Amino acid sequence: MSLSEILKDFQVCVLPSWRLDLLKDYKCDLFINIESIQEMEKEQSLNYINILKNSVNSYIYLRNNIDGHQKVRKAGDFGVLNPTNKSDVENQLLEMFKIKYSQSKNNFYETLFEKK
């Protein structure tokens, strides 16, 4: 089933990271990610951002830990081996988006990116 078919019956769709392939041929006005980029390894999260930035026409809202998830020493421990921090995310998005609003508080950031 395609994302377009799903959205014929629903206005909102929550996608797990392993189904981001559904975004490749879909356009949306707003994409929201709250506290899940930080849960991925940097390679995964940057791939995620590269897929979604081409699908978003207007805005991306992100709320995540500034320094990424807790860094671990070995695979299988709680946390990530290579965390994604705020600057990693911004570096991926600032070519196509500008920061409309950004705030950091209690080691979390929330940023609204607007397409240029």
C-alpha distances in whole Angstrom, upper triangle without the diagonal:
4,7,8,6,7,11,11,12,14,16,16,13,14,13,15,16,15,11,13,12,9,12,14,13,13,16,17,21,21,20,22,23,25,27,24,25,28,27,26,28,29,27,24,24,25,22,20,23,22,19,19,22,21,18,20,23,25,25,25,26,27,29,30,33,35,36,33,33,36,37,37,39,37,34,33,35,34,33,32,34,33,33,31,34,34,35,32,30,32,33,29,29,32,32,29,30,33,34,34,35,36,38,38,40,40,39,35,34,32,32,30,29,29,28,31
4,5,5,6,9,10,12,13,14,14,12,13,12,14,15,14,11,11,10,6,9,10,9,9,12,14,18,18,18,20,21,24,26,23,24,27,26,25,27,27,26,22,23,23,20,18,20,20,16,16,19,17,14,17,19,22,22,22,24,25,27,28,32,34,35,31,32,35,36,37,39,37,34,33,35,34,32,31,33,32,31,29,32,31,33,30,27,29,30,26,26,29,28,26,26,30,31,31,32,33,35,36,38,39,37,34,32,30,29,27,26,26,25,28
4,5,5,6,9,11,10,11,10,8,11,10,13,14,14,10,10,10,6,7,10,9,7,10,11,14,15,14,16,18,21,23,21,21,25,24,23,25,26,25,21,21,22,19,17,18,18,14,13,16,15,12,14,16,18,19,18,20,21,24,25,29,31,32,29,30,33,34,35,38,36,33,33,34,32,31,30,32,31,29,27,29,29,30,28,25,27,28,24,23,26,26,23,24,27,28,28,29,30,32,33,34,35,34,31,29,27,26,24,23,23,22,25
4,5,5,6,9,10,10,11,10,13,13,16,18,18,14,13,13,9,10,11,9,7,9,11,14,15,15,18,20,23,26,24,24,28,27,26,29,29,28,25,24,24,22,19,20,20,17,15,18,16,13,14,16,18,19,20,22,24,26,28,32,33,35,32,33,36,37,39,41,40,37,36,38,36,34,33,35,34,33,30,32,31,32,30,27,29,30,26,25,28,27,24,24,28,29,28,30,31,33,35,37,38,37,33,31,29,27,25,24,23,22,25
4,5,5,8,9,11,12,11,14,14,17,19,18,15,15,14,11,12,14,12,11,13,14,17,18,18,20,22,25,27,25,26,30,29,28,31,31,30,27,26,27,24,22,23,23,20,19,21,20,16,18,19,22,23,23,24,26,28,30,34,36,37,34,34,38,39,40,43,41,38,37,39,37,36,35,37,36,35,33,34,34,35,33,30,32,33,29,28,31,31,28,28,31,32,32,33,34,36,37,39,40,39,35,34,31,30,28,27,27,26,29
4,6,6,7,9,9,8,11,11,14,17,17,13,14,14,10,12,15,14,12,14,13,17,17,16,18,20,22,24,22,24,27,26,26,29,29,28,25,24,26,23,20,22,23,19,18,21,20,16,18,19,21,21,21,22,24,26,27,31,33,35,32,32,35,37,38,40,39,36,35,36,34,33,32,35,34,32,30,32,32,34,32,28,30,32,28,27,30,30,27,27,30,30,30,31,32,34,35,36,37,36,32,31,28,28,26,26,26,25,29
4,5,5,6,7,7,11,12,16,18,18,15,15,15,12,12,15,13,11,12,11,14,14,14,16,19,21,24,23,24,27,27,26,29,30,29,26,25,26,24,21,21,22,19,17,19,19,15,16,17,18,19,19,20,22,24,27,30,32,34,31,32,35,37,39,41,40,37,36,37,35,34,33,36,34,33,30,32,31,33,31,28,29,31,28,26,29,29,26,25,28,28,28,28,30,32,33,34,36,35,31,30,27,26,24,24,23,23,26
4,6,8,10,11,14,16,19,21,22,18,18,18,15,15,18,15,13,14,14,16,17,18,20,22,25,28,26,28,31,30,30,33,33,33,29,28,29,27,24,25,26,22,20,23,21,18,18,19,21,22,22,24,26,28,30,34,36,38,35,36,39,41,42,45,44,41,40,41,39,37,37,39,38,36,34,35,34,36,35,31,32,34,31,29,32,32,28,28,31,31,30,31,33,35,37,38,39,38,35,33,30,29,27,27,26,25,29
4,7,9,10,14,15,19,22,22,19,19,20,16,17,20,18,16,17,16,18,18,19,20,22,24,27,26,28,31,30,30,33,34,33,30,29,30,29,25,26,27,24,22,24,24,20,20,21,23,23,23,24,26,28,30,34,36,38,35,35,38,40,42,45,43,40,39,40,38,37,37,39,38,37,34,36,35,37,35,32,34,36,32,31,33,34,31,30,32,32,31,32,33,35,36,37,38,38,34,33,30,30,28,28,27,27,31
4,6,7,11,13,16,19,20,17,18,19,15,16,19,18,15,15,14,15,15,15,16,19,20,23,23,24,28,27,27,31,31,31,28,26,28,26,23,24,25,22,20,22,22,18,18,19,20,20,20,20,22,24,26,30,32,34,32,32,35,37,39,42,41,38,37,37,35,34,34,37,36,33,31,33,31,34,32,29,30,33,30,28,31,31,28,27,29,29,28,28,30,31,33,33,35,34,31,29,26,26,24,25,24,25,28
4,7,10,13,17,19,21,18,17,19,15,15,18,17,14,13,11,12,12,13,14,17,19,22,21,23,26,26,27,30,30,30,27,25,26,25,22,22,23,21,18,20,20,16,15,16,17,17,17,17,20,22,24,28,30,32,30,31,34,36,38,41,41,38,37,37,34,33,33,36,35,32,30,31,29,31,30,27,28,30,27,25,28,29,25,24,26,26,25,25,27,28,30,31,32,32,28,27,24,23,21,21,21,22,25
4,7,10,13,16,18,15,15,17,14,13,17,17,13,13,11,12,10,10,11,13,15,18,18,19,22,22,23,26,27,27,24,22,23,22,19,19,21,18,16,18,19,15,14,16,16,15,15,15,17,18,21,25,27,29,27,27,30,33,34,38,37,34,33,33,31,29,29,32,31,29,26,27,26,28,27,24,25,28,25,23,26,27,24,23,25,24,23,23,24,26,27,28,29,29,25,24,21,21,19,20,20,21,24
4,6,10,13,14,11,12,14,11,11,15,15,12,13,11,13,12,10,11,12,14,17,16,17,21,20,20,24,24,24,21,19,21,20,16,17,19,16,14,17,17,14,14,17,17,16,15,15,17,18,20,24,26,28,25,25,28,30,32,35,34,31,30,31,28,27,27,30,29,26,24,26,25,27,26,23,24,27,24,22,25,26,24,23,25,25,24,24,25,26,27,28,29,28,25,24,21,21,20,20,21,21,25
4,7,10,12,10,10,13,11,12,15,16,14,15,13,15,13,10,10,10,12,14,12,14,17,16,17,20,21,22,18,17,19,18,14,16,18,15,13,16,18,15,15,18,18,17,15,14,15,16,17,21,23,25,22,22,25,27,28,31,30,28,26,27,24,23,23,26,25,23,21,23,23,25,24,20,23,25,22,21,25,26,24,23,25,24,24,24,24,25,25,26,26,25,22,21,19,20,19,20,21,22,25
4,6,8,6,7,10,9,9,13,14,13,14,13,16,14,11,11,10,12,14,12,13,16,15,15,18,19,19,15,14,16,15,11,14,15,13,11,15,16,13,14,18,19,17,15,15,15,17,17,20,23,24,21,21,24,25,27,29,28,25,24,25,23,22,21,24,23,21,20,22,22,24,22,19,22,23,20,20,24,25,22,22,24,24,25,25,24,26,26,27,27,26,23,22,20,20,20,20,21,21,25
4,5,6,7,10,10,11,14,17,16,17,16,19,17,13,13,11,13,13,10,12,14,12,12,15,17,16,13,12,15,14,11,13,16,13,13,16,18,16,17,20,21,19,17,17,16,17,17,19,22,22,19,18,21,22,23,26,25,21,21,22,20,19,18,21,20,19,18,20,21,23,21,19,22,23,20,20,24,25,24,23,26,25,26,26,25,26,26,27,26,25,22,22,21,21,21,21,23,23,27
4,5,6,9,10,11,13,16,15,17,17,19,17,13,13,11,13,13,9,10,12,11,9,12,13,13,9,9,12,10,7,11,12,11,11,14,16,15,16,20,21,19,16,16,15,16,16,18,20,20,17,17,20,20,21,24,22,19,19,20,19,17,16,18,17,16,15,18,19,21,18,16,19,20,17,18,22,23,22,22,24,24,25,25,24,25,25,26,26,24,21,21,20,20,20,20,22,22,25
4,6,8,10,11,13,16,16,18,19,21,20,16,16,15,17,16,13,13,16,13,12,13,15,14,10,11,14,11,9,13,14,12,13,16,17,16,18,22,23,22,19,20,19,20,19,21,24,23,20,19,22,22,23,25,23,19,19,21,20,19,17,19,19,19,18,21,22,24,21,19,22,23,20,21,24,25,24,24,27,27,29,29,28,29,29,30,30,27,25,24,24,24,24,23,25,25,28
4,5,6,8,10,13,13,15,16,19,18,15,15,15,17,18,14,15,18,16,15,17,18,16,13,13,15,12,10,13,14,11,12,15,16,14,16,20,21,20,18,19,19,21,21,23,25,26,22,22,25,25,26,28,27,23,23,25,23,22,21,23,22,21,20,23,24,25,22,20,23,24,20,21,24,25,23,23,26,27,28,28,28,29,30,31,31,29,26,25,24,24,23,23,24,23,27
4,5,5,8,10,10,12,13,16,15,12,13,13,16,17,13,13,17,16,14,16,16,15,11,11,12,10,7,10,10,7,8,12,12,10,13,16,18,17,15,17,16,19,19,22,23,24,21,21,24,25,26,28,27,24,24,26,24,22,21,22,21,20,18,21,21,22,19,17,20,20,17,17,21,21,19,20,23,23,25,26,25,27,27,29,30,27,24,23,22,21,21,19,21,20,23
4,5,6,8,10,13,14,18,17,15,17,16,19,20,17,17,20,19,17,18,18,16,13,14,14,11,10,12,11,8,10,13,12,11,14,17,20,19,18,20,20,22,22,25,27,27,24,24,27,28,29,31,29,26,26,28,27,25,23,24,23,23,21,24,24,25,22,20,22,22,18,19,22,22,20,21,25,26,27,28,28,30,31,33,33,31,28,27,25,24,23,22,23,21,24
4,6,7,7,10,12,16,16,14,16,16,19,21,18,18,21,21,19,21,21,19,16,16,17,14,12,14,13,10,10,13,12,10,13,16,18,18,17,19,20,22,23,26,28,29,26,26,29,30,31,33,32,29,29,30,29,27,26,27,26,25,23,25,25,27,24,21,23,24,20,20,23,23,21,22,25,26,27,28,28,30,31,33,34,32,29,27,25,24,23,22,22,21,24
4,6,5,7,9,12,13,11,13,14,18,20,17,17,20,20,18,20,20,18,16,15,15,12,10,11,11,7,7,10,9,6,9,12,15,15,14,16,17,20,21,24,26,27,24,25,29,29,31,33,32,29,29,31,29,27,25,27,25,24,21,23,23,24,21,19,20,21,17,17,20,20,17,18,21,22,23,25,25,28,29,31,32,30,27,25,23,21,20,18,18,17,20
4,6,8,11,14,15,14,17,17,21,22,20,19,22,22,20,21,20,18,16,16,15,12,11,12,10,7,8,10,8,7,10,13,16,17,16,19,20,23,24,27,28,28,26,27,30,31,32,34,33,30,31,32,31,29,27,28,26,25,23,25,24,25,22,19,21,21,17,17,20,19,17,18,22,23,25,26,27,30,31,33,34,32,29,27,25,23,22,20,19,17,20
4,7,10,14,15,15,18,19,23,25,23,22,25,25,23,25,24,22,20,19,19,16,15,15,13,10,10,12,9,7,11,13,16,17,17,20,22,25,26,30,30,32,29,30,34,34,36,38,37,34,34,36,34,32,30,31,30,29,26,28,27,28,25,22,24,24,20,19,22,21,18,19,23,25,26,28,29,32,33,35,37,35,31,29,27,25,23,21,20,18,20
4,7,10,12,12,15,17,21,23,21,21,24,25,23,25,24,23,20,19,19,17,15,15,14,11,10,11,9,6,9,10,13,15,15,18,20,23,24,28,29,30,28,29,33,34,36,38,37,34,34,36,34,32,30,32,30,28,25,27,26,27,25,21,23,23,20,18,21,20,17,18,21,23,23,25,27,29,31,33,35,33,29,27,25,23,20,19,18,16,19
4,7,9,10,14,16,20,22,21,20,24,25,24,26,24,23,21,20,19,17,15,14,14,11,9,10,8,5,6,6,10,11,12,16,18,21,23,27,28,30,28,29,33,34,36,39,38,35,36,37,35,32,30,32,30,28,25,26,25,25,24,20,21,22,19,16,19,18,15,15,19,20,20,22,24,27,29,31,33,32,28,25,23,20,18,16,15,13,16
4,6,7,11,14,17,20,19,19,23,24,23,25,24,24,21,19,19,18,15,14,15,12,9,10,10,6,5,6,8,9,10,13,15,19,21,25,26,28,26,28,31,33,35,38,38,35,35,36,33,31,30,32,30,27,24,25,23,24,23,19,20,22,19,16,18,19,15,15,17,18,18,20,21,24,26,28,30,29,25,23,20,18,15,14,13,12,15
4,7,10,14,17,20,20,20,23,24,24,26,25,25,23,20,20,20,17,15,16,15,11,11,11,9,6,5,5,6,8,11,14,18,20,24,25,27,26,28,32,33,36,39,39,37,37,37,34,32,31,33,30,28,24,25,22,23,23,19,19,21,19,15,17,18,14,13,15,16,15,17,19,22,24,26,29,28,24,21,18,16,13,12,10,10,13
4,7,10,13,17,17,16,20,21,21,24,23,23,21,18,18,18,15,14,15,14,10,11,12,9,6,7,6,5,6,8,11,14,17,21,22,24,23,25,28,30,33,36,36,34,34,34,31,28,28,30,28,25,22,22,19,21,21,17,17,19,17,14,16,18,14,13,14,14,13,14,16,19,21,23,25,24,21,18,15,13,10,10,9,10,14
4,7,10,13,13,13,16,18,18,20,19,20,17,15,15,15,12,11,13,12,8,9,11,9,7,9,9,6,5,6,8,12,14,18,19,21,20,21,25,27,29,32,32,30,30,30,27,25,24,26,24,22,18,19,17,19,18,14,15,18,15,13,16,17,14,13,15,14,14,15,16,18,20,22,23,22,18,16,13,12,10,10,11,12,15
4,7,10,10,11,14,15,16,19,18,20,17,14,15,16,12,11,15,14,10,12,14,12,10,13,12,9,6,5,6,8,11,15,17,19,17,18,22,24,27,30,30,28,28,28,25,22,22,25,23,20,17,17,15,18,17,14,15,18,16,14,17,19,17,14,16,15,15,14,14,16,17,18,20,19,15,13,11,10,9,10,12,14,18
4,7,7,7,10,11,12,15,15,17,14,11,13,14,11,10,14,13,11,12,15,14,13,16,15,11,8,6,5,6,8,12,14,16,14,15,18,21,23,26,27,25,24,24,21,19,18,21,19,16,14,14,13,16,15,12,14,17,15,14,17,19,18,16,17,15,16,15,14,15,16,17,18,17,13,12,10,10,11,12,14,16,20
4,6,8,9,10,12,16,16,18,16,13,15,17,13,13,17,17,14,16,19,18,16,19,18,14,11,8,6,5,6,10,12,14,12,13,16,19,22,25,26,24,23,22,19,17,17,20,19,16,14,14,13,16,16,13,15,18,17,16,19,22,21,18,19,17,17,16,14,14,14,14,15,14,10,10,9,11,12,14,17,19,22
4,6,6,7,10,13,14,17,14,12,15,16,14,14,18,18,16,18,21,20,19,22,21,17,14,11,8,6,5,7,10,12,9,9,13,16,18,22,22,21,20,19,16,13,14,17,16,13,11,12,12,15,15,13,15,18,17,17,20,23,22,20,21,19,20,18,15,15,14,14,14,12,9,10,10,12,14,16,19,22,25
4,5,5,7,11,12,14,11,9,12,13,11,12,15,15,14,16,19,18,18,21,21,18,14,12,9,9,7,9,12,13,10,9,13,15,17,21,20,18,18,17,14,12,12,15,14,12,10,12,13,16,14,12,16,18,16,17,20,22,22,20,21,20,21,20,18,18,17,17,17,15,12,13,13,14,16,17,20,22,25
4,5,6,8,9,11,9,6,9,11,8,9,12,13,12,14,17,17,17,20,20,17,13,12,9,9,7,9,11,11,8,9,13,14,16,20,20,18,18,18,15,12,11,14,12,9,7,9,10,13,11,9,12,14,13,14,17,19,19,18,19,18,20,19,17,17,16,17,17,15,12,12,12,13,15,15,18,20,23
4,6,8,8,12,10,8,11,13,12,12,16,17,16,17,21,21,20,24,23,20,16,14,10,9,6,6,9,8,5,5,9,11,13,17,17,16,16,15,13,9,9,11,10,7,6,7,9,12,11,10,13,15,15,16,19,21,21,20,21,19,21,20,17,17,15,16,15,12,10,11,13,14,17,17,21,22,25
4,7,9,12,10,9,12,14,12,14,17,17,17,19,22,22,22,25,25,22,18,17,13,12,9,9,12,11,7,6,9,10,12,15,15,14,13,13,10,7,7,10,10,8,8,11,13,16,14,13,17,18,17,19,22,24,24,23,24,23,25,23,21,20,18,19,18,15,13,15,16,17,20,20,24,25,28
4,6,8,6,6,9,10,9,11,14,15,15,17,20,20,21,24,24,22,18,17,14,14,11,12,14,12,9,8,11,11,13,15,15,13,13,13,12,9,7,9,9,7,7,11,13,15,13,12,16,17,15,17,20,22,22,22,24,23,25,24,22,22,20,21,20,17,16,16,17,18,20,20,23,24,27
4,6,5,6,9,10,11,12,14,16,17,18,21,22,23,26,26,24,20,20,17,17,14,13,14,12,9,9,11,10,11,13,13,11,12,13,12,9,6,7,5,6,7,10,13,15,12,12,16,16,15,17,20,22,23,23,24,24,26,26,23,23,22,23,22,19,18,18,20,20,22,22,25,25,28
4,5,5,6,8,10,10,12,14,15,16,19,20,21,24,24,22,19,19,16,16,13,13,13,11,9,10,12,11,13,15,15,14,16,16,15,12,9,9,6,6,5,8,11,12,8,9,13,13,12,14,17,19,20,20,22,21,24,24,21,22,20,22,22,18,17,17,18,18,20,20,23,23,25
4,6,5,6,9,10,11,13,14,16,18,19,20,24,25,23,19,20,18,19,16,17,17,15,13,14,16,14,16,17,16,15,17,18,18,15,11,11,8,9,8,12,14,14,10,11,15,14,12,15,18,19,20,20,23,23,26,26,24,25,24,26,25,22,21,20,21,21,22,21,24,23,25
4,6,5,6,9,10,11,12,14,16,17,19,22,23,21,18,18,16,17,15,16,17,16,13,13,16,15,16,18,17,15,16,17,17,14,11,12,10,10,9,13,15,16,12,12,15,15,13,15,19,19,20,20,23,23,25,25,23,24,23,25,25,22,20,20,20,20,21,20,23,22,25
4,5,5,6,9,10,11,12,15,16,16,20,20,18,14,15,12,14,12,13,14,13,11,12,15,15,17,19,19,17,18,19,17,14,12,13,10,9,7,10,11,13,9,8,12,12,10,12,16,17,17,17,19,19,22,21,20,21,20,22,22,19,17,16,16,16,17,17,19,19,22
4,5,5,6,9,10,10,13,15,15,19,19,17,14,16,14,15,14,15,15,15,13,15,18,17,19,21,21,19,21,22,20,17,14,15,12,11,8,11,12,11,8,7,10,10,7,10,13,14,14,15,17,18,21,21,20,21,21,23,24,20,18,17,17,16,17,16,18,18,20
4,5,5,6,9,10,12,13,15,18,20,18,15,17,16,18,17,18,19,18,16,17,20,19,21,23,22,20,21,23,22,19,16,16,14,14,12,14,15,15,12,11,14,13,10,12,15,15,15,17,19,20,23,23,22,24,24,26,27,24,21,20,20,19,19,18,19,19,21
4,6,5,6,9,11,11,13,16,17,16,13,14,13,15,14,17,17,18,15,16,20,20,21,24,23,21,22,23,21,18,16,17,15,14,12,14,15,15,12,10,13,14,10,11,15,16,15,16,18,19,21,21,21,22,22,24,25,22,20,18,18,17,17,16,18,17,20
4,5,5,6,9,10,11,14,15,13,10,12,11,14,13,16,16,17,15,17,20,21,23,25,25,23,24,25,23,20,18,19,16,14,11,13,12,13,10,8,10,10,7,8,11,12,12,12,15,15,18,18,18,20,20,23,24,21,18,16,16,14,14,12,14,14,16
4,6,5,7,9,11,14,15,14,12,15,14,17,17,19,19,20,18,20,23,23,25,27,27,25,26,27,26,23,20,21,18,17,14,16,15,15,12,10,12,11,7,8,12,11,11,12,15,17,19,21,20,23,23,26,27,24,22,20,19,17,17,14,15,14,16
4,6,6,7,9,13,15,14,12,15,15,18,18,21,21,22,20,21,25,25,27,29,28,26,27,28,26,24,21,22,20,19,16,18,18,18,15,13,15,15,11,11,15,14,13,14,18,19,21,22,22,25,25,28,29,26,23,21,20,18,18,15,16,15,17
4,5,5,6,10,12,11,9,12,12,15,16,19,20,21,19,21,24,25,27,30,29,27,28,28,27,24,22,23,21,19,16,18,17,17,15,12,14,14,11,10,13,14,12,12,15,16,18,19,19,22,23,25,27,25,21,19,17,16,14,12,13,12,15
4,5,6,8,10,9,8,11,12,16,17,20,20,21,20,22,26,26,29,31,31,29,30,31,29,26,23,25,22,20,17,17,16,16,14,11,12,12,9,7,10,10,8,9,12,14,15,17,18,21,22,25,27,25,21,19,17,14,13,10,11,9,12
4,6,8,11,11,11,15,16,20,21,24,24,25,23,25,29,29,32,34,33,31,32,33,31,29,26,27,24,23,20,21,20,19,17,15,15,15,12,10,13,11,9,11,14,17,18,20,21,24,26,29,31,28,25,23,21,18,16,13,13,10,12
4,7,9,10,10,14,15,19,20,24,24,26,24,26,29,30,32,35,34,32,32,33,31,29,27,28,26,24,21,22,21,21,19,16,17,18,14,12,15,15,12,12,16,18,18,20,22,24,26,29,30,29,25,23,20,18,16,14,13,11,14
4,6,7,7,11,13,17,19,22,23,25,23,25,29,30,33,35,35,33,34,34,32,29,27,29,26,24,21,21,19,20,19,15,15,17,14,11,14,14,10,10,13,15,15,17,19,22,24,26,28,27,23,20,18,15,13,10,9,8,11
4,7,9,13,16,19,22,25,25,28,26,29,32,33,36,39,39,37,37,38,35,32,31,32,30,28,24,24,22,22,21,18,17,19,16,13,14,14,10,10,13,15,15,17,19,23,25,28,30,29,25,22,19,16,13,11,9,7,10
4,7,10,14,17,20,23,23,26,25,28,31,33,36,39,39,37,37,37,35,32,31,32,30,27,23,23,20,21,21,17,16,18,16,12,13,14,10,9,11,12,11,14,16,19,22,25,28,27,23,20,17,14,10,8,6,5,8
4,7,10,13,16,20,20,23,22,24,28,30,33,36,36,34,35,34,32,29,28,30,27,24,20,20,17,18,18,14,14,16,14,11,12,14,11,8,10,10,9,11,13,16,19,21,24,23,19,16,13,10,7,6,5,6,10
4,7,10,13,16,17,19,18,20,24,26,29,32,32,30,31,31,28,25,24,26,23,20,17,16,14,15,15,11,11,14,12,9,11,13,11,9,10,10,10,11,12,14,16,19,21,20,16,13,10,8,6,5,7,8,12
4,7,10,14,14,17,16,19,22,24,27,31,31,30,30,29,26,23,23,25,23,19,16,15,13,15,15,12,12,15,14,11,13,16,14,11,12,10,10,9,10,12,14,16,18,17,13,10,7,6,4,6,9,11,15
4,6,10,11,14,13,15,18,20,24,27,28,26,26,26,23,20,19,21,19,16,13,12,10,12,13,9,10,14,13,11,13,17,15,13,13,11,12,11,9,11,11,14,15,14,10,8,5,5,7,8,12,14,17
4,7,9,12,11,13,16,19,22,25,26,25,25,24,21,18,18,21,19,15,13,11,10,13,14,11,12,16,16,14,16,20,19,16,16,13,14,12,10,10,9,11,12,11,7,6,4,7,9,11,15,18,20
4,6,9,7,9,12,15,18,22,23,22,22,20,17,14,14,17,15,11,10,9,8,12,12,10,12,15,15,15,17,20,20,18,18,15,17,14,12,11,10,11,11,9,6,6,7,9,12,14,18,20,23
4,6,5,7,10,12,16,19,21,20,21,19,16,13,13,15,14,10,9,7,8,11,12,11,13,16,17,17,19,22,22,20,20,17,19,16,13,12,9,10,9,6,4,6,9,12,15,17,20,23,25
4,6,9,11,13,17,20,22,22,23,21,18,15,14,16,14,10,8,5,5,8,10,10,11,14,15,16,17,20,21,19,18,16,18,15,12,11,8,9,9,6,5,6,9,11,15,16,20,22,24
4,7,8,9,13,16,18,19,20,18,16,12,11,13,11,7,7,4,7,9,10,11,13,14,16,17,18,21,23,21,21,19,21,19,15,14,11,12,11,8,8,10,13,14,18,19,23,24,26
4,7,8,12,15,16,16,17,15,13,9,9,11,9,5,5,5,7,10,10,10,13,15,15,17,19,21,22,21,21,19,22,20,17,16,13,14,13,10,9,10,13,15,18,19,22,24,26
4,6,9,13,14,14,14,12,9,6,6,9,9,6,7,8,11,14,13,14,17,18,18,20,22,25,26,24,25,23,25,23,20,19,16,16,14,11,11,13,15,17,21,22,25,27,29
4,6,10,12,13,13,10,8,5,6,8,9,7,10,11,14,16,16,17,20,21,21,23,25,28,29,28,28,26,28,26,23,21,18,17,15,12,13,16,19,21,24,25,29,31,33
4,7,9,10,12,9,8,6,5,6,7,6,10,11,15,16,15,17,20,21,21,23,25,28,29,28,29,27,30,28,24,23,20,20,18,15,16,18,21,23,26,27,30,31,34
4,6,7,9,6,7,6,6,5,8,9,13,15,18,20,19,20,23,24,24,26,29,31,32,32,32,31,33,31,28,27,24,24,21,18,19,22,24,26,29,30,33,35,37
4,7,9,8,10,9,9,7,10,12,16,17,21,22,21,23,26,26,26,29,31,33,34,34,35,34,36,35,31,30,27,27,25,22,23,25,28,30,32,33,36,37,39
4,6,6,9,9,9,7,11,13,17,19,23,24,22,24,27,27,27,29,32,34,35,35,36,35,38,36,33,32,29,29,27,24,25,27,29,31,34,34,37,38,40
4,6,8,9,8,7,10,13,16,19,23,24,21,23,26,26,25,28,31,33,34,34,35,34,37,35,33,32,29,29,27,24,25,26,28,30,32,32,36,36,39
4,7,8,9,9,13,15,18,21,24,26,23,24,28,28,27,30,33,34,35,35,36,35,37,36,33,32,30,30,27,25,25,27,29,30,33,33,37,37,40
4,6,8,9,13,13,17,19,23,25,23,24,27,28,27,30,32,34,35,35,36,34,36,35,32,30,28,27,24,22,22,25,27,29,32,33,36,37,40
4,7,10,12,12,15,17,20,23,21,22,25,26,26,28,31,33,33,33,33,32,34,32,29,27,25,24,21,19,19,22,24,26,29,30,34,35,38
4,7,9,8,11,13,17,19,18,18,22,23,22,24,27,29,30,29,30,28,30,28,25,24,22,21,19,16,16,19,21,23,26,27,30,32,34
4,6,6,9,12,15,17,15,16,20,20,20,22,25,27,28,27,28,27,29,28,25,24,22,22,20,17,17,19,21,22,25,25,29,30,32
4,6,10,13,16,17,15,17,20,20,20,23,25,27,28,28,29,28,31,30,27,26,24,24,23,19,19,21,23,24,27,27,30,31,33
4,7,10,13,14,11,14,17,16,16,19,21,23,25,25,26,25,28,27,24,24,22,23,21,18,18,19,21,22,24,24,27,28,30
4,6,10,11,9,11,14,15,15,17,19,22,23,22,23,22,25,23,20,20,18,19,18,14,14,15,17,18,21,21,25,26,27
4,7,8,6,7,11,11,11,13,16,18,19,19,19,18,21,20,17,18,16,17,17,14,13,13,15,15,18,17,21,22,24
4,6,5,7,9,10,11,13,15,17,19,18,18,16,19,18,15,15,13,15,15,11,10,10,12,13,16,16,20,21,23
4,5,5,6,9,10,11,12,15,16,15,14,12,15,14,11,11,10,13,14,10,9,7,10,9,13,13,16,18,20
4,5,5,6,9,10,10,13,15,14,14,12,16,15,12,13,13,16,17,13,13,11,12,12,14,13,17,18,19
4,6,5,6,9,10,13,15,14,15,14,18,17,15,16,15,18,19,16,14,13,14,13,15,14,17,18,19
4,5,5,6,9,11,12,11,12,12,15,15,13,15,14,17,18,15,13,11,12,10,12,11,14,15,16
4,5,5,6,9,10,9,9,9,12,12,11,13,14,17,19,16,14,11,12,9,11,9,12,13,14
4,6,6,8,10,10,11,11,15,16,15,17,17,20,22,19,17,15,15,13,14,12,14,14,15
4,6,7,9,9,11,12,16,17,16,18,19,22,24,20,18,16,16,14,14,11,13,13,14
4,6,6,6,8,9,12,14,14,17,18,21,23,21,18,15,14,11,11,8,10,9,10
4,5,5,6,8,11,13,13,16,18,21,24,21,19,16,15,12,12,8,9,9,9
4,6,8,11,14,16,17,20,22,25,28,25,23,20,19,15,15,11,11,9,9
4,7,10,13,16,17,20,22,26,28,26,23,20,18,15,13,9,9,6,6
4,7,9,12,13,17,19,22,25,23,20,17,15,11,10,6,5,4,5
4,6,9,11,14,17,20,24,22,19,16,14,10,9,5,5,6,6
4,6,7,11,13,17,20,19,16,12,11,7,6,5,6,9,10
4,7,11,14,17,21,20,17,13,11,8,6,6,6,9,10
4,7,11,14,17,17,14,10,8,6,5,7,9,13,14
4,7,10,14,13,11,7,6,4,6,9,11,15,16
4,7,10,10,8,6,5,6,9,12,15,18,20
4,7,7,6,4,6,9,12,15,18,21,23
4,6,5,6,9,12,15,18,21,24,26
4,6,8,11,14,18,21,24,27,29
4,7,10,13,17,19,23,26,28
4,7,10,14,16,20,23,25
4,6,10,12,16,19,21
4,7,10,13,16,19
4,6,10,13,15
4,7,10,13
4,7,9
4,6
4
